[in-house]
Amino acid sequence: VQIGHHLLGAQVCAVFLLDKEAKKLRLVTAYGLPQESIGRTIDLTHGASPVAEVIRTGRWLYLSDLSASAFGDEDLFGEGAKLLIPLMVKRKILGVFAAVSTEPNGFSRGDIRLFGALVNQAAVALAAQEAMEAVRQSEQTQRELRGRLEELHLAARELGACASEEEVWRNAIRAARNILGFDECDFAVREGDELVSRANLEGLSPPGAPRIHKDQGGIAWRTIQEGRTLFGDPADFPEAVAAEEYRSFISVPIGERGVFQAAAKRENAFTEDDVRMAELLVGHVEEALRRVELENELRAQAIRDPLTGLYNRRYLAEMLEREWERAKRYGHPFALLIMDIDNFKLINDRFGHLRGDEVLKGVAQLICRTVRETDLLFRYGGDEFLIILPEMNGSAQCVATRLRRAFVRWCAEEGLDELKIGLSTGVGIWDPSVEKSVDQLLREADEAMYRAKRKHTSQS
């Protein structure tokens, strides 16, 4: 609730937990509500309400305007927008997380996705807490499991710090090895109708790892299709394709994205506690993968131009400084190529701004096809583009010439040649033998481009 308020901007955040009979919800913690409301219960058996709907369906519910809602409210939140997300692990509903904005439509799609990631993490943590409470029933079991729970919490922290999918898989394998006793294990992800191994006891799976097609069946595919954990003796499962020496297995779905499997050669190697540990670990792995994907998506949005997909000008300063430092360190030249579409305004005036946007996207794709994969492409301004050409000097002019010629052909193909639009280019060269700052290099390329533009204007 603190994160929901301070980082995500909700005026009210609250957590309701479901009782054992699944008939009542109890408010256990909240931000933005009176202290006396803590402990208040909601009877799910009487009347319709938003939280009752979430418990019944197991689905998120976003009421953009409570004052216009068809549901009766619980008289806790007032008016505004309310987001209700089930606290759920492996289809088991533990409770409901509520976030409220005092403004109608107060949460954006991005806010809602971030709330979802937060609630999923909280649900996994609650499930882990339930597991810890269950083991307290037996002192002997508690002693045996304490070390494994510590490993699980350590794994959760390490997975939460992973910055890439590869890091997640490495940490997942290490944690599984420390927490579970097995002779073999594998994390596999779904790619269409195939399951592809991502990591096993030997580490990250190499390219070309074996694939299991959906038509081949097997316990892995059954686990995904049924969305539940399977464990026991492979001999008791007709679809099992494990080697005969394996007498015990656990197969846990990683949401809808894949499956974790562990196998042992001894009978009854895995207990209910092992299954619970495996499910909790897989829950942390799944949330780590979601977080990494979301972070990558947010980073891409921060450094990419939304129209063309090229890097944006904000990212240019960072990359230009990085290339300048690299070129100085290794004594290599590099070049900047700035391009501007001449008479681009005529396209907007004649065909409209939508067609202008299509032209900008088409030019971006043309540049991508024309330059090297190692070159870095940026949308520099409205109809300006910039390319960083690593380890290139005089030949940058050849690249500029090739781009101008390709642009002329492309304009003819697009029916734009009658407008007499053109591509003005300017090149700046950084050479290790000459002292030149990044700003000077940019100015050199920019001035060259504007000289070319003035020349084209005078000729037309």
C-alpha positions as CSV (number, residue, x, y, z in Angstrom):
1,V,0.0,0.0,0.0
2,Q,2.9,2.4,0.6
3,I,4.3,1.7,-2.9
4,G,0.8,2.1,-4.4
5,H,0.5,5.5,-2.9
6,H,3.9,7.0,-3.0
7,L,5.2,5.6,-6.3
8,L,1.9,5.0,-8.3
9,G,-0.1,7.9,-7.0
10,A,-3.2,6.2,-5.6
11,Q,-5.0,8.3,-2.9
12,V,-6.2,5.2,-1.2
13,C,-4.7,1.7,-1.2
14,A,-6.1,-1.2,0.7
15,V,-5.7,-5.0,1.1
16,F,-8.5,-7.3,1.9
17,L,-7.8,-11.0,2.8
18,L,-10.3,-13.8,2.3
19,D,-11.3,-16.0,5.3
20,K,-10.9,-19.8,5.2
21,E,-14.6,-20.2,4.3
22,A,-14.3,-17.7,1.4
23,K,-17.3,-15.9,2.7
24,K,-15.9,-12.7,4.1
25,L,-13.1,-10.3,3.3
26,R,-11.3,-8.5,6.1
27,L,-9.5,-5.2,5.6
28,V,-6.0,-5.9,7.0
29,T,-4.0,-2.8,5.9
30,A,-4.7,0.5,4.1
31,Y,-3.2,3.8,3.2
32,G,-5.6,6.8,3.1
33,L,-8.4,5.3,5.2
34,P,-9.1,5.9,8.9
35,Q,-7.3,3.6,11.3
36,E,-10.7,2.4,12.7
37,S,-11.6,1.0,9.3
38,I,-8.8,-1.7,9.7
39,G,-10.4,-5.0,10.6
40,R,-13.7,-4.1,8.9
41,T,-15.3,-7.1,7.1
42,I,-17.3,-7.4,3.9
43,D,-19.8,-10.2,3.7
44,L,-19.6,-11.7,0.2
45,T,-22.8,-13.7,0.6
46,H,-25.1,-10.7,0.7
47,G,-25.6,-8.5,-2.4
48,A,-23.4,-7.6,-5.3
49,S,-20.3,-5.5,-4.9
50,P,-17.1,-4.8,-6.9
51,V,-15.0,-6.9,-4.5
52,A,-17.5,-9.8,-4.6
53,E,-17.3,-9.7,-8.4
54,V,-13.5,-9.9,-8.3
55,I,-13.6,-12.8,-5.8
56,R,-16.2,-14.6,-7.9
57,T,-14.5,-14.2,-11.3
58,G,-10.8,-14.0,-10.3
59,R,-10.5,-11.1,-12.8
60,W,-9.4,-7.5,-12.5
61,L,-12.0,-4.8,-12.3
62,Y,-11.5,-1.2,-13.1
63,L,-14.3,1.2,-12.3
64,S,-13.3,4.4,-14.0
65,D,-16.1,6.4,-12.3
66,L,-17.5,5.1,-9.0
67,S,-20.3,7.6,-9.1
68,A,-21.6,5.9,-12.3
69,S,-20.9,2.3,-11.3
70,A,-23.7,-0.2,-11.4
71,F,-22.3,-1.9,-8.3
72,G,-23.1,-0.9,-4.7
73,D,-20.0,0.4,-3.1
74,E,-18.6,-0.8,0.2
75,D,-18.8,2.8,1.6
76,L,-15.1,2.9,2.1
77,F,-13.8,4.8,-0.8
78,G,-16.2,7.5,-1.9
79,E,-16.2,8.6,-5.6
80,G,-13.5,8.6,-8.2
81,A,-11.9,5.6,-10.0
82,K,-11.3,2.2,-8.3
83,L,-9.0,-0.6,-9.5
84,L,-9.6,-4.0,-7.9
85,I,-7.1,-6.8,-8.5
86,P,-7.3,-10.3,-7.0
87,L,-4.4,-11.5,-4.9
88,M,-4.1,-14.8,-6.6
89,V,-1.4,-17.5,-6.9
90,K,-2.0,-20.6,-9.0
91,R,-5.7,-19.8,-9.3
92,K,-6.1,-19.6,-5.6
93,I,-7.6,-16.3,-4.5
94,L,-6.1,-14.9,-1.3
95,G,-7.9,-11.6,-1.3
96,V,-8.3,-8.3,-3.1
97,F,-6.0,-5.3,-3.6
98,A,-7.9,-2.0,-4.0
99,A,-6.4,1.3,-5.4
100,V,-8.5,4.4,-5.6
101,S,-8.0,7.7,-7.4
102,T,-10.2,10.6,-6.4
103,E,-10.5,11.6,-10.0
104,P,-12.6,9.7,-12.6
105,N,-10.4,7.8,-15.0
106,G,-7.6,8.5,-12.6
107,F,-5.4,5.5,-13.7
108,S,-3.7,5.1,-17.1
109,R,-3.1,1.8,-18.8
110,G,0.5,2.0,-17.7
111,D,-0.6,2.6,-14.1
112,I,-2.8,-0.4,-14.2
113,R,-0.1,-2.6,-15.5
114,L,2.3,-1.5,-12.8
115,F,-0.4,-2.1,-10.1
116,G,-0.8,-5.6,-11.6
117,A,2.9,-6.4,-11.3
118,L,2.9,-5.0,-7.7
119,V,-0.1,-7.1,-6.7
120,N,1.4,-10.3,-8.3
121,Q,4.5,-9.8,-6.2
122,A,2.4,-9.2,-3.1
123,A,0.3,-12.4,-3.8
124,V,3.5,-14.5,-4.1
125,A,4.8,-13.0,-0.9
126,L,1.5,-13.8,0.9
127,A,1.6,-17.3,-0.4
128,A,5.2,-17.6,0.9
129,Q,3.9,-16.4,4.2
130,E,1.2,-19.0,4.3
131,A,3.8,-21.6,3.6
132,M,5.8,-20.4,6.5
133,E,2.8,-20.5,8.8
134,A,2.0,-24.0,7.7
135,V,5.4,-25.3,8.6
136,R,5.2,-23.9,12.1
137,Q,2.7,-26.7,12.9
138,S,5.6,-29.1,13.1
139,E,8.8,-28.1,14.9
140,Q,10.7,-30.8,13.1
141,T,9.4,-29.8,9.7
142,Q,10.2,-26.2,10.6
143,R,13.8,-27.0,11.3
144,E,14.2,-29.0,8.1
145,L,12.5,-26.3,6.0
146,R,14.0,-23.2,7.6
147,G,17.2,-23.3,5.5
148,R,15.2,-23.9,2.3
149,L,12.9,-21.0,3.1
150,E,15.9,-18.8,3.6
151,E,17.2,-19.9,0.3
152,L,13.8,-19.1,-1.2
153,H,13.8,-15.6,0.2
154,L,17.4,-15.1,-1.0
155,A,16.4,-16.3,-4.4
156,A,13.4,-13.8,-4.4
157,R,15.8,-10.9,-3.7
158,E,18.3,-12.0,-6.3
159,L,15.5,-12.5,-8.9
160,G,14.2,-9.1,-8.0
161,A,17.6,-7.6,-8.9
162,C,18.0,-9.3,-12.3
163,A,18.3,-7.0,-15.3
164,S,17.9,-9.5,-18.1
165,E,16.1,-12.7,-18.9
166,E,19.4,-14.6,-19.0
167,E,20.1,-13.4,-15.4
168,V,16.7,-14.7,-14.3
169,W,17.3,-18.2,-15.7
170,R,20.8,-18.4,-14.1
171,N,19.4,-17.4,-10.7
172,A,16.4,-19.7,-11.1
173,I,18.6,-22.8,-11.8
174,R,20.9,-21.9,-8.9
175,A,17.9,-21.5,-6.5
176,A,16.2,-24.7,-7.7
177,R,19.4,-26.6,-7.1
178,N,19.7,-25.2,-3.5
179,I,16.0,-25.6,-2.6
180,L,15.0,-28.9,-4.2
181,G,16.8,-32.2,-4.3
182,F,16.8,-33.6,-7.8
183,D,18.9,-35.3,-10.4
184,E,17.7,-33.2,-13.4
185,C,15.7,-30.1,-14.0
186,D,14.7,-27.8,-16.8
187,F,13.0,-24.4,-17.4
188,A,11.3,-24.4,-20.8
189,V,9.3,-21.6,-22.5
190,R,6.5,-21.8,-25.0
191,E,7.1,-20.5,-28.5
192,G,3.9,-21.0,-30.4
193,D,3.2,-24.8,-30.5
194,E,6.7,-25.7,-29.2
195,L,8.4,-25.8,-25.8
196,V,12.0,-24.7,-25.9
197,S,14.5,-25.3,-23.1
198,R,16.0,-22.1,-21.6
199,A,18.1,-23.4,-18.7
200,N,19.0,-26.7,-17.1
201,L,21.5,-28.0,-14.5
202,E,24.3,-27.3,-16.9
203,G,23.3,-23.6,-17.2
204,L,21.7,-21.7,-20.0
205,S,20.5,-23.9,-22.9
206,P,22.6,-23.4,-26.1
207,P,21.0,-22.2,-29.4
208,G,19.3,-25.1,-31.1
209,A,18.2,-26.7,-27.9
210,P,15.6,-29.6,-28.3
211,R,12.0,-28.6,-28.9
212,I,8.9,-30.4,-27.9
213,H,5.9,-29.9,-30.2
214,K,2.5,-29.7,-28.8
215,D,1.4,-32.8,-30.8
216,Q,4.1,-34.8,-29.0
217,G,2.3,-34.3,-25.8
218,G,4.1,-35.3,-22.6
219,I,3.8,-34.1,-19.0
220,A,5.2,-30.7,-19.8
221,W,2.4,-29.9,-22.3
222,R,-0.3,-31.4,-20.0
223,T,1.0,-29.1,-17.2
224,I,0.6,-26.0,-19.3
225,Q,-2.8,-27.1,-20.7
226,E,-4.3,-27.9,-17.3
227,G,-2.5,-24.9,-15.6
228,R,-1.7,-26.9,-12.5
229,T,1.3,-28.6,-10.9
230,L,1.7,-32.4,-11.5
231,F,4.0,-34.6,-9.4
232,G,4.6,-38.2,-8.5
233,D,5.9,-41.3,-10.3
234,P,6.2,-40.9,-14.1
235,A,5.0,-44.5,-14.4
236,D,1.6,-43.3,-13.2
237,F,1.3,-40.9,-16.1
238,P,0.7,-42.4,-19.5
239,E,1.9,-39.3,-21.3
240,A,5.3,-39.3,-19.5
241,V,8.3,-39.5,-21.8
242,A,11.0,-39.4,-19.0
243,A,13.9,-41.9,-19.0
244,E,13.1,-45.1,-17.1
245,E,15.6,-44.4,-14.3
246,Y,13.6,-41.4,-13.1
247,R,11.0,-42.5,-10.5
248,S,9.8,-39.1,-9.2
249,F,9.1,-35.7,-10.9
250,I,7.6,-32.3,-10.3
251,S,6.1,-30.3,-13.2
252,V,5.1,-26.7,-12.4
253,P,3.5,-24.2,-15.0
254,I,5.2,-20.9,-15.4
255,G,1.9,-19.1,-16.0
256,E,1.1,-19.6,-19.6
257,R,4.7,-18.9,-20.7
258,G,6.3,-22.3,-20.0
259,V,7.0,-25.0,-17.4
260,F,9.6,-26.0,-14.8
261,Q,10.3,-29.7,-14.3
262,A,12.5,-31.5,-11.9
263,A,13.2,-35.3,-11.8
264,A,14.8,-37.7,-9.3
265,K,15.9,-41.3,-9.6
266,R,14.6,-42.4,-6.2
267,E,10.9,-43.1,-5.4
268,N,8.8,-40.5,-3.6
269,A,11.6,-38.0,-3.8
270,F,9.2,-35.0,-3.7
271,T,6.8,-34.2,-0.8
272,E,4.0,-31.7,-0.7
273,D,6.4,-29.3,0.8
274,D,8.8,-29.7,-2.1
275,V,5.9,-29.0,-4.5
276,R,5.0,-25.9,-2.6
277,M,8.6,-24.7,-2.6
278,A,8.8,-25.3,-6.3
279,E,5.6,-23.4,-6.9
280,L,6.8,-20.5,-4.9
281,L,10.1,-20.4,-6.7
282,V,8.4,-20.5,-10.1
283,G,6.1,-17.7,-8.9
284,H,9.1,-15.5,-8.2
285,V,10.7,-16.5,-11.5
286,E,7.5,-15.6,-13.4
287,E,7.3,-12.2,-11.7
288,A,11.0,-11.5,-12.4
289,L,10.4,-12.3,-16.1
290,R,7.4,-10.0,-16.2
291,R,9.3,-7.2,-14.5
292,V,12.3,-7.5,-16.9
293,E,9.9,-7.4,-19.9
294,L,8.2,-4.4,-18.5
295,E,11.5,-2.6,-17.7
296,N,12.7,-3.4,-21.2
297,E,9.5,-2.1,-22.7
298,L,9.7,1.1,-20.6
299,R,13.3,1.6,-21.5
300,A,12.5,1.2,-25.2
301,Q,9.8,3.8,-24.9
302,A,12.2,6.2,-23.3
303,I,14.9,5.9,-26.0
304,R,12.8,5.2,-29.1
305,D,10.9,7.6,-31.3
306,P,7.3,6.3,-31.2
307,L,6.6,7.1,-34.9
308,T,9.6,5.7,-36.7
309,G,11.0,3.2,-34.1
310,L,14.5,4.8,-34.4
311,Y,16.4,6.0,-31.4
312,N,15.3,9.5,-30.3
313,R,17.3,12.6,-29.8
314,R,17.3,12.2,-26.0
315,Y,19.3,9.0,-26.4
316,L,21.6,10.5,-29.0
317,A,23.7,12.4,-26.4
318,E,24.4,9.3,-24.4
319,M,25.3,7.2,-27.4
320,L,27.3,9.9,-29.1
321,E,29.4,10.4,-25.9
322,R,29.9,6.6,-25.6
323,E,31.1,6.3,-29.2
324,W,33.4,9.3,-28.8
325,E,35.0,7.8,-25.7
326,R,35.3,4.4,-27.5
327,A,36.9,6.0,-30.6
328,K,39.4,7.9,-28.4
329,R,40.3,4.8,-26.4
330,Y,41.0,2.6,-29.5
331,G,42.2,5.4,-31.9
332,H,39.4,4.7,-34.4
333,P,37.6,7.4,-36.5
334,F,33.9,7.6,-36.7
335,A,31.4,9.8,-38.6
336,L,28.1,11.6,-38.2
337,L,25.7,11.8,-41.1
338,I,22.7,14.2,-40.7
339,M,19.9,14.2,-43.2
340,D,16.9,16.5,-43.8
341,I,14.0,16.0,-46.2
342,D,13.8,19.0,-48.5
343,N,10.3,20.4,-49.1
344,F,8.8,18.0,-46.6
345,K,6.1,20.6,-45.8
346,L,4.7,20.1,-49.4
347,I,3.8,16.5,-48.5
348,N,1.8,17.6,-45.4
349,D,0.1,20.5,-47.4
350,R,-0.7,18.3,-50.4
351,F,-1.6,14.9,-48.8
352,G,-2.1,15.7,-45.1
353,H,-0.2,14.9,-41.9
354,L,-1.1,11.2,-41.9
355,R,0.6,10.8,-45.3
356,G,3.5,12.8,-43.9
357,D,3.9,10.4,-41.0
358,E,3.9,7.5,-43.5
359,V,6.7,9.2,-45.4
360,L,8.8,9.6,-42.3
361,K,8.3,5.9,-41.4
362,G,9.1,4.9,-44.9
363,V,12.3,7.0,-44.9
364,A,13.4,5.5,-41.6
365,Q,12.9,2.0,-43.1
366,L,14.9,3.0,-46.2
367,I,17.8,4.2,-44.0
368,C,17.7,1.0,-42.0
369,R,17.9,-1.0,-45.3
370,T,20.8,1.1,-46.7
371,V,23.3,1.3,-43.8
372,R,25.2,-1.3,-41.8
373,E,23.7,-3.2,-38.8
374,T,26.4,-1.6,-36.6
375,D,25.4,1.9,-37.5
376,L,23.1,3.8,-35.0
377,L,20.1,5.5,-36.4
378,F,18.2,8.4,-34.7
379,R,15.3,10.7,-35.5
380,Y,17.0,14.0,-34.9
381,G,14.1,16.3,-35.4
382,G,10.8,16.7,-37.3
383,D,12.1,15.6,-40.7
384,E,15.7,15.2,-39.8
385,F,17.6,12.0,-39.2
386,L,21.1,11.3,-37.9
387,I,23.4,8.2,-38.2
388,I,26.5,7.4,-36.1
389,L,28.9,5.5,-38.3
390,P,31.5,3.7,-36.1
391,E,35.0,3.3,-37.5
392,M,34.3,5.3,-40.7
393,N,35.8,8.5,-42.1
394,G,35.9,9.6,-45.7
395,S,33.7,6.7,-46.9
396,A,30.8,8.4,-45.0
397,Q,30.3,10.6,-48.0
398,C,29.8,7.5,-50.1
399,V,27.1,6.4,-47.6
400,A,25.4,9.8,-48.0
401,T,25.5,9.5,-51.8
402,R,24.0,6.0,-51.6
403,L,21.2,7.3,-49.4
404,R,20.4,10.2,-51.6
405,R,20.1,7.9,-54.7
406,A,18.0,5.4,-52.8
407,F,15.8,8.2,-51.6
408,V,15.2,9.4,-55.2
409,R,14.2,5.8,-56.3
410,W,12.0,5.4,-53.3
411,C,10.2,8.7,-54.0
412,A,9.4,7.6,-57.5
413,E,8.0,4.3,-56.2
414,E,5.9,6.2,-53.7
415,G,4.6,8.7,-56.3
416,L,6.3,11.6,-54.6
417,D,8.7,12.6,-57.4
418,E,6.4,15.3,-58.8
419,L,6.8,17.2,-55.5
420,K,10.6,17.5,-56.1
421,I,11.4,16.6,-52.6
422,G,15.0,15.7,-51.9
423,L,17.4,14.6,-49.2
424,S,20.1,17.0,-48.0
425,T,23.0,15.4,-46.2
426,G,25.9,16.6,-44.1
427,V,28.9,14.7,-42.8
428,G,31.1,15.3,-39.8
429,I,34.3,13.2,-39.2
430,W,36.0,12.6,-35.9
431,D,39.6,11.6,-36.4
432,P,41.9,10.6,-33.5
433,S,44.7,12.8,-34.9
434,V,42.6,16.0,-34.6
435,E,41.2,17.5,-31.4
436,K,37.5,17.8,-31.8
437,S,34.7,17.8,-29.2
438,V,31.3,16.1,-29.7
439,D,29.6,19.5,-30.0
440,Q,32.1,20.6,-32.7
441,L,31.5,17.3,-34.6
442,L,27.7,17.8,-34.5
443,R,28.1,21.4,-35.6
444,E,30.3,20.4,-38.5
445,A,27.7,17.8,-39.7
446,D,24.8,20.2,-39.2
447,E,26.5,23.1,-41.1
448,A,27.4,20.8,-44.0
449,M,23.8,19.6,-44.2
450,Y,22.5,23.2,-44.3
451,R,25.0,24.1,-47.0
452,A,23.6,21.3,-49.1
453,K,20.1,22.4,-48.3
454,R,20.7,25.9,-49.4
455,K,22.3,24.6,-52.6
456,H,19.3,22.5,-53.4
457,T,17.0,25.4,-52.7
458,S,18.8,27.7,-55.0
459,Q,18.9,25.1,-57.8
460,S,15.1,24.5,-57.5
